[in-house]
Amino acid sequence: MLPDFPPWFFMTAQKELQSNTGIQFTEAEIKQRMDFMKLRYKTFKQVQTEGASWDVGAQYLRANDDVWEKIFKKTPFAGAYYHRDDPHFSKLARLYGLDNVKKEGETEVVVISDQTEKISDGEPSCYEK
């Protein structure tokens, strides 16, 4: 489940965790926790479905019971997000969401000028004096 990380990544993570918590984690323990974090990320992404909308103020997904039932069938772990969002989603997306980067289709450069030019269409404008 976990993408391949270089060995130095786990050595660095082990040192940081021990420095911050005083606990020595093995590489296997770090991988297990990272797999769980990836599951959280993927589950929250799957909750975003038609008929559901994100309530920014309340920080949870609004959906009627029928939509939630469909979500639960698709991904059983989604129950964790029935009442609240994932508070660490943006951090998880930085680690696991690199394949979801929006790619722009257009490569044409549009030059925006500092000068304006009046375009007449033959009709009087409400902005003309």
C-alpha positions as CSV (number, residue, x, y, z in Angstrom):
1,M,0.0,0.0,0.0
2,L,2.8,2.4,0.9
3,P,4.8,3.9,-2.0
4,D,8.5,3.2,-1.9
5,F,10.4,5.7,0.2
6,P,14.2,5.7,0.3
7,P,15.9,4.2,3.4
8,W,17.1,7.6,4.5
9,F,13.4,8.7,4.9
10,F,12.8,6.1,7.6
11,M,16.1,6.8,9.4
12,T,15.2,10.5,9.4
13,A,11.7,9.7,10.7
14,Q,13.0,7.5,13.4
15,K,15.4,10.2,14.6
16,E,12.7,12.9,14.6
17,L,10.2,10.7,16.4
18,Q,12.7,9.7,19.0
19,S,13.8,13.4,19.4
20,N,10.3,14.6,19.8
21,T,8.7,11.8,21.8
22,G,11.6,9.9,23.4
23,I,10.2,6.7,21.8
24,Q,12.2,4.5,19.4
25,F,10.0,3.3,16.5
26,T,11.1,0.6,14.1
27,E,10.9,1.0,10.4
28,A,8.0,-1.5,10.3
29,E,6.1,0.5,12.9
30,I,6.6,3.7,10.9
31,K,5.5,2.0,7.7
32,Q,2.4,0.6,9.5
33,R,1.4,4.1,10.7
34,M,2.0,5.6,7.3
35,D,-0.2,2.9,5.7
36,F,-2.9,3.9,8.1
37,M,-2.5,7.6,7.3
38,K,-2.7,6.8,3.6
39,L,-5.9,4.9,4.3
40,R,-7.3,8.0,6.0
41,Y,-6.4,10.1,3.1
42,K,-7.9,7.8,0.5
43,T,-11.1,7.3,2.5
44,F,-11.7,11.0,2.9
45,K,-11.2,11.5,-0.8
46,Q,-13.8,8.7,-1.5
47,V,-16.3,10.5,0.7
48,Q,-16.5,13.3,-1.8
49,T,-19.4,12.2,-4.0
50,E,-22.4,13.4,-5.8
51,G,-25.1,14.5,-3.4
52,A,-22.7,15.5,-0.7
53,S,-21.3,19.0,0.0
54,W,-18.6,20.3,2.2
55,D,-19.7,22.6,5.0
56,V,-16.7,24.8,5.6
57,G,-17.9,26.4,8.8
58,A,-19.0,23.3,10.5
59,Q,-16.1,21.2,9.0
60,Y,-18.1,18.2,8.0
61,L,-19.7,16.7,4.9
62,R,-23.4,17.3,4.5
63,A,-25.4,14.5,2.9
64,N,-28.8,12.9,3.3
65,D,-29.0,9.4,4.7
66,D,-29.3,7.8,1.3
67,V,-26.1,9.4,0.1
68,W,-24.3,8.3,3.3
69,E,-25.6,4.8,2.8
70,K,-24.0,4.7,-0.7
71,I,-20.8,6.2,0.8
72,F,-20.6,3.5,3.5
73,K,-21.1,0.7,0.9
74,K,-18.3,2.1,-1.2
75,T,-15.9,2.7,1.7
76,P,-16.8,1.4,5.2
77,F,-14.2,3.5,7.0
78,A,-16.1,6.6,5.9
79,G,-18.1,6.4,9.2
80,A,-15.2,8.2,10.8
81,Y,-16.3,11.3,8.8
82,Y,-20.0,11.2,9.4
83,H,-19.7,13.9,12.1
84,R,-16.4,15.6,11.4
85,D,-13.7,16.1,8.7
86,D,-10.2,14.8,8.9
87,P,-8.3,17.7,10.7
88,H,-5.1,16.6,9.1
89,F,-6.3,16.1,5.6
90,S,-4.2,18.9,4.1
91,K,-1.1,17.4,5.6
92,L,-2.0,14.0,4.4
93,A,-2.7,15.4,0.9
94,R,0.8,16.8,0.8
95,L,2.2,13.4,1.5
96,Y,-0.1,11.1,-0.5
97,G,-2.0,13.4,-2.9
98,L,0.8,14.1,-5.4
99,D,-1.0,12.0,-8.0
100,N,-4.1,14.2,-7.7
101,V,-2.4,17.4,-8.8
102,K,-4.6,19.4,-11.2
103,K,-3.1,19.6,-14.6
104,E,-3.9,22.5,-16.8
105,G,-4.8,21.7,-20.4
106,E,-3.9,25.0,-22.0
107,T,-0.3,26.1,-22.5
108,E,-1.0,29.4,-24.2
109,V,0.3,32.4,-22.5
110,V,-2.2,35.3,-22.1
111,V,-0.6,38.7,-21.9
112,I,-2.5,41.2,-19.7
113,S,-1.9,44.8,-20.6
114,D,-1.9,47.8,-18.3
115,Q,-3.7,49.9,-20.9
116,T,-7.4,49.8,-21.6
117,E,-9.0,50.3,-24.9
118,K,-12.6,51.2,-25.6
119,I,-14.4,48.7,-27.7
120,S,-17.5,50.1,-29.4
121,D,-20.3,47.8,-30.4
122,G,-22.5,50.6,-31.8
123,E,-24.7,50.7,-28.7
124,P,-24.5,53.2,-25.9
125,S,-23.0,51.9,-22.8
126,C,-24.2,52.6,-19.2
127,Y,-20.6,53.4,-18.4
128,E,-20.3,56.2,-21.0
129,K,-20.8,59.8,-20.0
